[in-house]
Amino acid sequence: MVSQSISGARKRDIGDLIPHIVQTACAFKSVVTFEVNDKSVNAKSIMGVMALASQNAPKISIHADGVDEEEAVKAIAGLLE
């Protein structure tokens, strides 16, 4: 399992990124999840990602587990940083 935490505010609204985040997560075979304020959702679920985005938390953790876990975390973190 590979994890990365991202903190700090993005200049671009996270709502604009949700479709890109989900599309990117779906491109990987690994199980990819986000964790915010002790709540975890599947990054491949647009409804789950939308629910977490509404939390407006200062920190988000990305977790991936599978054959391409490192690439998945790197790609999604790149969208959020």
Secondary structure, 3 states (H helix, E strand, C coil): CEEEEEECCCCCCHHHHHHHHHHHHHCCCCEEEEEECCEEEECCCHHHHHHHHCCCCCEEEEEEECCCHHHHHHHHHHHHC
